[in-house]
């Protein structure tokens, strides 16, 4: 059997199943019951040190 044919059969069967299994594992990991708090914390992390709004800019006067 040629190497190309062997690799093609592997890619068509076992590699596809392995990638599908990895996909399912990631989806289950994201939607697991305890992940909501972590995801909310990560989503709001950019606002963590936002105590007061930035001062409003005044339009510059052109001469």
C-alpha positions in Angstrom: 0.0 0.0 0.0 1.3 3.4 -0.9 2.0 6.0 1.8 -0.5 8.4 0.2 -3.3 5.9 0.2 -2.6 4.9 3.8 -2.5 8.6 5.0 -5.7 9.3 3.0 -7.6 6.5 4.7 -6.3 7.6 8.1 -7.4 11.2 7.4 -10.8 10.1 6.1 -11.6 7.9 9.1 -9.7 8.2 12.4 -8.5 11.8 12.1 -12.0 12.9 11.4 -13.3 11.1 14.4 -10.4 12.6 16.6 -11.2 16.1 15.4 -14.9 15.7 16.0 -14.1 14.4 19.5 -11.9 17.4 20.2 -14.7 19.7 19.0 -17.2 18.0 21.3 -14.8 18.3 24.2 -14.4 22.0 23.7 -18.1 22.6 23.4 -18.8 20.6 26.6 -16.0 22.5 28.3 -17.4 25.9 27.4 -21.0 25.1 28.4 -20.2 23.2 31.6 -22.3 24.3 34.6 -19.5 26.1 36.6 -18.1 28.1 33.7 -20.6 31.0 33.7 -18.9 32.9 36.5 -15.5 32.6 34.9 -16.9 33.7 31.5 -18.6 36.7 33.1 -15.4 37.7 34.9 -13.4 37.5 31.7 -16.0 39.4 29.7 -16.0 42.3 32.3 -12.2 42.4 32.9 -11.7 45.3 30.5 -13.9 47.4 32.8 -12.3 46.4 36.1 -10.2 49.6 36.5 -12.7 51.9 35.0 -13.5 54.0 38.1 -14.5 57.2 36.4 -15.2 58.1 32.8 -12.5 59.9 30.8 -12.9 63.7 30.6 -14.9 64.9 27.6 -12.9 66.5 24.8 -13.7 70.0 23.9 -13.6 70.8 20.2 -10.6 72.8 19.2 -11.2 76.3 18.0 -9.8 77.0 14.6 -8.4 80.4 13.9 
